[in-house]
Amino acid sequence: MDYTHITYEIENKYLSKYAQKSCDTLGRSRPTPPCPLRSDYQRDRDRIIHCKAFRRLKHKTQVFLSPEGDHYRTRLTHTLEVAQIARTMARALRLNEDLTEAISLGHDLGHTPFGHAGEAILNGLIQGGFVHSLHSLRVVDLLENNGQGLNLTYEVRDGIANHKYTDKPCTLEGYLLIYADRFAYINHDIEDAVRAGVLKEADLPKDCIEVLGKSKGERINNMILDLVDNSYEKGVIKQSPLFDEMTCKLHEFMFSGVYTNPQAKGEERKADKMLYMLFDYFMHNPSALPAFYRTLTDTYPLDRVVGDYIASFTDRYAIEVFKRLFVPEEWRIH
């Protein structure tokens, strides 16, 4: 029995006229037989959760490299917080929660080891540059599933590729992800920075705190409420001018106070040198690439494929490979 028609009936009855309905998807590049239980967006969500790139997020840096402590965010916990915020807003706005969740869970699959520091290194080394949002699309289109990709729907792929603040995704659900990502990382990065001693709550701009809220939970809740109030049944996703101004100001404060802070980012110089050396090694020794990546060099430039491989590393695996290649092992008599 096909149960997906129930999902379609519920969506057509209850979702906003501005929502992207599951039955209206532009589909996949490779048609697949329908699932009797799940809509296409639900299947995309499940494919993302079960892929290798998603599992690797648990050992990739969010802001702090190799933090001592179990409570700092990783790229995986960030992704889960983004998905929660995005689904909350999608439900309130009567948009498609399944599409919103799939985009949210997939948006950072292309992140490098060592966070944005790793992204900056690869961006300078690869011809044509490296942008994690576009690489996330490359992951789901090509690199997962031994070169077959995940074969996701057009709308999920579009949301993953267009999740920077200045991007223009094709669905309102894609725009929700942009704001959910922003609300999440600004506030959880503040919490992690305070825990690390890089910031004090008293350092935060007073006008931002007066408008947005004093605590992480209060700020996120107020940001969500403001966005919903200003977007409900309007066909656009936006904050009020005041909340947008204060959110941007808080982001700028975090950029200067944390994201480029020598205390928070001091270890990045070591990570930079390590990634430079790894990239150079594989460029000069392509035979050392795993078999799957060697096959890609028949179609793609070597620097892009080396970037594919290194971007897949977790922080700790990058360190392990570096040690294996460049750090002498202790001599032993066997």
C-alpha positions as CSV (number, residue, x, y, z in Angstrom):
1,M,0.0,0.0,0.0
2,D,1.2,3.5,-0.8
3,Y,1.0,5.8,2.3
4,T,2.7,8.8,0.8
5,H,-0.6,10.1,-0.5
6,I,-1.5,10.8,3.1
7,T,1.6,13.0,3.5
8,Y,0.6,14.9,0.3
9,E,-3.0,15.4,1.5
10,I,-1.8,16.7,4.9
11,E,0.6,19.1,3.1
12,N,-2.0,20.4,0.7
13,K,-4.4,20.9,3.5
14,Y,-2.3,22.5,6.2
15,L,0.9,24.0,4.6
16,S,1.1,27.6,3.6
17,K,0.6,28.5,-0.1
18,Y,4.2,29.6,0.0
19,A,5.5,26.2,1.2
20,Q,7.3,23.8,-1.2
21,K,5.1,20.8,-1.3
22,S,6.6,17.4,-1.6
23,C,4.5,16.4,-4.6
24,D,5.8,19.5,-6.5
25,T,9.5,18.6,-6.3
26,L,11.6,19.0,-9.4
27,G,12.9,15.5,-8.6
28,R,16.2,13.8,-8.9
29,S,18.8,13.7,-11.6
30,R,18.4,9.9,-11.6
31,P,14.7,8.8,-11.2
32,T,14.2,6.2,-8.5
33,P,11.1,4.1,-7.7
34,P,8.9,5.9,-5.1
35,C,8.9,4.8,-1.4
36,P,5.5,3.6,-0.1
37,L,6.1,5.3,3.2
38,R,8.2,8.4,2.8
39,S,8.1,11.5,0.7
40,D,11.1,12.5,-1.4
41,Y,12.3,15.0,1.2
42,Q,12.0,12.5,4.0
43,R,14.1,10.1,1.9
44,D,16.7,12.8,1.4
45,R,16.8,13.5,5.1
46,D,17.4,9.8,5.8
47,R,20.1,9.5,3.1
48,I,22.0,12.3,4.6
49,I,21.8,11.0,8.2
50,H,23.1,7.6,7.1
51,C,25.9,8.8,4.9
52,K,29.6,8.7,5.9
53,A,30.1,12.5,5.6
54,F,27.4,13.1,8.2
55,R,29.1,10.8,10.7
56,R,32.4,12.5,10.2
57,L,31.0,15.8,11.4
58,K,31.3,14.7,15.0
59,H,35.1,15.0,14.8
60,K,35.3,18.3,12.8
61,T,35.9,21.7,14.4
62,Q,33.2,24.2,14.9
63,V,35.3,27.1,16.3
64,F,37.8,25.8,18.8
65,L,40.5,23.4,17.6
66,S,41.0,20.3,19.7
67,P,39.2,21.7,22.8
68,E,39.8,20.1,26.2
69,G,36.3,19.4,27.4
70,D,33.3,17.5,26.3
71,H,30.8,20.4,26.0
72,Y,32.3,22.5,23.1
73,R,30.3,22.3,19.9
74,T,31.5,20.2,17.0
75,R,30.3,20.5,13.4
76,L,27.8,17.7,14.2
77,T,26.2,19.3,17.3
78,H,26.1,22.6,15.4
79,T,24.2,20.9,12.5
80,L,21.7,19.4,15.0
81,E,21.1,22.7,16.6
82,V,20.5,24.3,13.3
83,A,18.0,21.6,12.3
84,Q,16.1,22.1,15.5
85,I,15.8,25.9,15.1
86,A,14.9,25.6,11.4
87,R,12.2,23.0,12.0
88,T,10.7,25.2,14.8
89,M,10.5,28.1,12.4
90,A,9.2,25.9,9.5
91,R,6.4,24.6,11.7
92,A,5.4,28.1,12.9
93,L,5.4,29.4,9.3
94,R,3.6,26.3,8.0
95,L,6.4,25.6,5.6
96,N,7.7,22.1,4.7
97,E,9.5,20.7,7.8
98,D,10.9,17.7,6.0
99,L,12.5,19.8,3.3
100,T,13.8,22.2,5.9
101,E,15.3,19.4,8.0
102,A,17.0,17.7,5.0
103,I,18.7,21.0,3.9
104,S,19.7,21.7,7.5
105,L,21.3,18.3,8.1
106,G,23.2,18.4,4.8
107,H,24.3,22.0,4.7
108,D,27.8,21.5,6.3
109,L,28.7,18.1,4.9
110,G,31.5,19.7,2.9
111,H,33.3,21.3,5.8
112,T,37.0,20.7,6.0
113,P,39.0,19.6,9.1
114,F,39.8,22.5,11.4
115,G,36.8,24.5,10.4
116,H,37.0,27.7,8.4
117,A,40.8,27.7,8.8
118,G,40.9,24.5,6.7
119,E,38.5,26.0,4.2
120,A,40.7,29.1,3.8
121,I,43.8,26.9,3.2
122,L,42.1,24.8,0.5
123,N,40.6,27.9,-1.1
124,G,44.1,29.3,-1.6
125,L,45.5,26.0,-3.0
126,I,42.9,24.8,-5.4
127,Q,42.4,26.3,-8.8
128,G,38.9,27.8,-8.8
129,G,38.9,28.0,-5.0
130,F,37.1,26.1,-2.4
131,V,33.8,27.1,-0.7
132,H,32.3,24.7,1.8
133,S,28.7,25.2,0.7
134,L,29.6,24.3,-2.9
135,H,31.7,21.4,-1.7
136,S,28.8,20.1,0.4
137,L,26.9,19.9,-2.9
138,R,29.9,18.0,-4.5
139,V,29.8,15.6,-1.5
140,V,26.1,14.7,-2.0
141,D,26.3,14.7,-5.8
142,L,29.6,12.8,-6.3
143,L,31.8,11.9,-3.4
144,E,29.3,9.9,-1.3
145,N,28.4,6.3,-2.1
146,N,31.6,5.5,-4.1
147,G,31.0,8.1,-6.7
148,Q,27.3,7.6,-7.1
149,G,26.3,10.4,-4.7
150,L,23.1,10.5,-2.7
151,N,20.9,11.5,-5.7
152,L,19.0,14.1,-3.7
153,T,16.1,16.2,-4.9
154,Y,16.7,19.5,-6.7
155,E,15.3,21.6,-3.7
156,V,17.5,20.0,-1.1
157,R,20.6,20.3,-3.3
158,D,19.8,24.0,-4.0
159,G,19.4,24.7,-0.2
160,I,22.7,23.0,0.6
161,A,24.6,24.9,-2.1
162,N,23.0,28.3,-1.3
163,H,23.2,28.7,2.5
164,K,25.5,31.7,2.8
165,Y,23.8,34.8,4.2
166,T,24.0,36.5,0.7
167,D,22.8,33.5,-1.2
168,K,19.3,33.2,-2.8
169,P,17.9,29.7,-2.6
170,C,14.9,28.7,-4.6
171,T,12.6,27.9,-1.7
172,L,11.6,29.7,1.5
173,E,12.7,26.5,3.3
174,G,16.2,27.2,2.0
175,Y,16.1,30.8,3.4
176,L,15.0,29.4,6.7
177,L,18.2,27.4,6.9
178,I,20.3,30.5,6.3
179,Y,18.7,32.2,9.3
180,A,18.7,29.1,11.5
181,D,22.4,28.6,10.8
182,R,23.1,32.3,11.7
183,F,21.0,32.2,14.9
184,A,22.6,28.9,16.0
185,Y,26.3,29.7,15.4
186,I,26.3,33.2,16.8
187,N,24.7,32.1,20.0
188,H,26.4,28.8,20.6
189,D,29.8,30.3,19.7
190,I,29.2,32.9,22.4
191,E,28.5,30.2,24.9
192,D,31.6,28.2,23.9
193,A,33.8,31.4,23.9
194,V,32.6,32.2,27.5
195,R,33.4,28.6,28.6
196,A,36.8,28.9,27.0
197,G,37.5,32.2,28.8
198,V,37.9,34.1,25.5
199,L,34.8,36.2,26.3
200,K,32.8,37.4,29.3
201,E,29.0,37.9,29.0
202,A,29.7,41.5,30.1
203,D,31.8,42.0,26.9
204,L,28.8,41.6,24.6
205,P,27.5,44.8,23.0
206,K,24.9,46.2,25.4
207,D,22.5,47.4,22.7
208,C,22.5,43.9,21.1
209,I,21.7,42.2,24.5
210,E,19.0,44.7,25.3
211,V,17.2,44.0,22.0
212,L,18.0,40.3,21.4
213,G,18.1,39.0,25.0
214,K,20.6,38.3,27.9
215,S,20.9,34.6,27.6
216,K,21.5,32.2,24.7
217,G,18.0,30.7,25.0
218,E,16.4,34.1,25.3
219,R,18.2,35.4,22.2
220,I,17.4,32.4,20.1
221,N,13.8,32.4,21.1
222,N,13.4,36.2,20.4
223,M,15.2,35.8,17.1
224,I,12.8,33.0,16.1
225,L,9.7,35.0,17.2
226,D,10.8,38.1,15.4
227,L,11.5,36.2,12.2
228,V,8.1,34.4,12.3
229,D,6.2,37.6,13.1
230,N,7.9,39.3,10.1
231,S,7.6,36.4,7.6
232,Y,4.2,34.7,8.3
233,E,2.2,34.4,5.1
234,K,4.3,37.1,3.4
235,G,6.2,35.0,0.9
236,V,9.6,36.1,2.2
237,I,11.8,35.2,5.1
238,K,13.1,38.2,7.0
239,Q,13.8,39.7,10.4
240,S,12.6,43.1,11.5
241,P,15.0,45.9,10.6
242,L,16.0,46.3,14.3
243,F,16.6,42.6,14.9
244,D,18.5,42.3,11.6
245,E,20.7,45.3,12.6
246,M,21.5,43.8,16.0
247,T,22.1,40.3,14.7
248,C,24.6,41.7,12.2
249,K,26.3,43.8,14.9
250,L,26.6,40.8,17.2
251,H,28.0,38.7,14.3
252,E,30.6,41.5,13.6
253,F,31.5,41.5,17.3
254,M,32.0,37.7,17.3
255,F,34.2,38.0,14.2
256,S,36.6,40.4,15.8
257,G,36.3,39.1,19.3
258,V,36.3,35.3,18.7
259,Y,36.7,34.2,15.1
260,T,40.0,36.1,14.7
261,N,41.0,36.1,18.3
262,P,44.6,35.0,18.8
263,Q,43.7,33.1,22.0
264,A,40.9,31.2,20.4
265,K,42.6,30.7,17.1
266,G,46.3,30.3,18.1
267,E,46.5,26.6,17.2
268,E,45.3,27.3,13.6
269,R,48.8,28.3,12.5
270,K,49.8,24.7,13.2
271,A,46.8,23.3,11.4
272,D,47.5,25.6,8.4
273,K,51.0,24.3,8.0
274,M,49.9,20.7,8.4
275,L,47.3,21.0,5.7
276,Y,49.8,22.8,3.4
277,M,52.2,19.9,3.8
278,L,49.5,17.2,3.3
279,F,48.2,18.9,0.2
280,D,51.7,19.3,-1.2
281,Y,52.5,15.6,-0.5
282,F,49.5,14.2,-2.3
283,M,50.0,16.6,-5.2
284,H,53.5,15.1,-5.7
285,N,52.4,11.6,-4.8
286,P,48.9,11.0,-6.3
287,S,49.5,7.2,-6.2
288,A,49.2,7.6,-2.4
289,L,45.6,8.6,-2.7
290,P,43.0,6.0,-1.9
291,A,41.7,4.0,-4.9
292,F,38.4,5.9,-5.2
293,Y,40.1,9.3,-5.3
294,R,42.6,8.0,-7.9
295,T,39.7,7.2,-10.2
296,L,38.4,10.7,-9.9
297,T,41.7,12.1,-11.4
298,D,40.6,10.6,-14.8
299,T,37.8,13.3,-14.8
300,Y,38.8,16.1,-12.5
301,P,42.0,18.1,-12.0
302,L,44.4,16.6,-9.4
303,D,44.3,19.6,-7.1
304,R,40.5,19.4,-6.9
305,V,40.7,15.7,-6.1
306,V,43.4,16.2,-3.5
307,G,41.1,18.9,-2.0
308,D,38.2,16.4,-2.0
309,Y,40.3,13.9,-0.1
310,I,41.7,16.3,2.5
311,A,38.3,18.0,3.0
312,S,36.9,14.6,4.0
313,F,39.3,14.3,6.9
314,T,38.2,14.8,10.5
315,D,40.6,16.8,12.6
316,R,42.0,13.8,14.3
317,Y,42.4,11.9,11.1
318,A,44.3,14.8,9.5
319,I,46.7,14.7,12.5
320,E,47.0,10.9,12.2
321,V,47.9,11.1,8.4
322,F,50.3,13.9,9.1
323,K,52.1,11.8,11.8
324,R,52.2,8.8,9.5
325,L,53.7,10.8,6.6
326,F,56.0,13.3,8.4
327,V,56.8,12.2,12.0
328,P,59.4,9.5,12.4
329,E,58.3,6.4,14.3
330,E,60.2,5.1,17.2
331,W,62.7,2.5,16.1
332,R,62.1,-1.0,17.4
333,I,63.7,-4.4,17.1
334,H,61.1,-6.8,15.8
